[in-house]
Amino acid sequence: MRKNVVLMIMVLAAGFLAGGGGFLGGTVALAAEAQARGAYYCPMHPQITSDRKGSCSICGMDLIKNEPEPEMTAPATEQTARKILYYRNPMNPAVTSPVPTKDSMGMDYVPVYEEPQGAPQGVPVNESKQQLIGVKKALVQKRPLTVEILSVGKVAYDPELYVAQEEYVQALKAVAATRDSALMAIREQSAGLLAAAEKKLMQSGMSQAEISALKKSGAAQDGLYSAGNSGKAWVYITVYEYELGLVKEGQKVAVNTEAYPGEVFPGQIVALTPVVNAESRSLRVRSEVADPAGKLKPEMFVNAKLVIDLGEKLAVPAEAVMDSGLRKIVYVVKNDRFAAREVVLGPKAGEYYEVLSGVNEGEAVVTSGNFLIDAESKLKGSI
């Protein structure tokens, strides 16, 4: 706990240093001079040094080994020969400008140079500092992923759909009755009524397979409002817009209700309505579940769970992802250098995200301490 507090103080102090604080600048110079005298030093009191491991006589914090960081920038003569890509706000590296300018406090933007080919990428963080901030890593690799969608719904009571089915059945009979009519206008009128009835069924959420079954049976489903003697019930489930890519006809669903604790009614998705609700950004999905005892009553509220197997996909731990709202970042580790990488992710499956692009199989990413690595990266980039 004490180390975390100390570390936050160090980050704030470094932030003032990046802003050009003269007092802290002198302190850092003093610290560098003091550290040169010993192999170990206190990160909070750099004047306390030692040639062996121990603890600080002031704060009691463990001394850390004095390991010089690799140079972050090229020499001035080399920088002048490199192309300037853009200029970056010294206090907020996310704010850039194509031309030299100043921020609201009058500070000059920092030039960002084009890196030479083969130059190491990312910010260097030595092993001692990694241990201090608790860096943990994991490999990007393929894993079997399963997504669970938890939602709510209610047992169907849809008289409009039942009426639409009856209209379709009657239109089928009219087409059959006028098939041999000598008047083409009558045949065309019957065919038009059938097409309109079929379109109404599709808009009501019936799939093409269900319409074909209705056409074959020639009778509207009498179990539309409740299970009745059919042993099955229709259940409407709410699925949100961002989940639509995962839900398909034929997928399994499990339904339960507070009225019958511990009892599960298994079924499957039979149709998705074609229109998204503009207010809730959700879609009504119709499922058919087993209900041999007729326990599910019309308009009864239920809980629903869909388990979707994505198969084996390239995955990254969820802890490794930093979501800024505009983009998603992971820190890739190679030879103690930490490079930010923008990634495109698929759905979240438990503790992992499916990776669509951005990182490759076998690369190591930071799963703990990534926020501090990010702060270190931005700080050194500003300096």
Secondary structure, DSSP 8 states (H G I E B T S, - for coil): -HHHHHHHHHHHHHHHHHTT-HHHHHHHHHHHHHHTT-SEE-SS-TT-EESS--B-TTT--B-EE------SS--HHHHHTS-EEEEE-SS-TT-EESS--B-TTS-B-EEEE---TT---SEE--HHHHHHHT-EEEE-EEEEEEEEEEEEEEE---HHHHHHHHHHHHHHHHHHHTTT-S-HHHHHHHHHHHHHHHHHHHHTT--HHHHHHHHHH-S--GGGSS-TTTTEEEEEEEEEGGGGGG--TT-EEEEE-TTSTT--EEEEEEEE-SS-BTTTTEEEEEEEEE-TT----TT-EEEEEEEEEEEEEEEEEGGG-EE-SS-EEEEEEETTEEEEEEEEEEEEETTEEEEEESS-TT-EEEEESHHHHHHHHHHHHH-
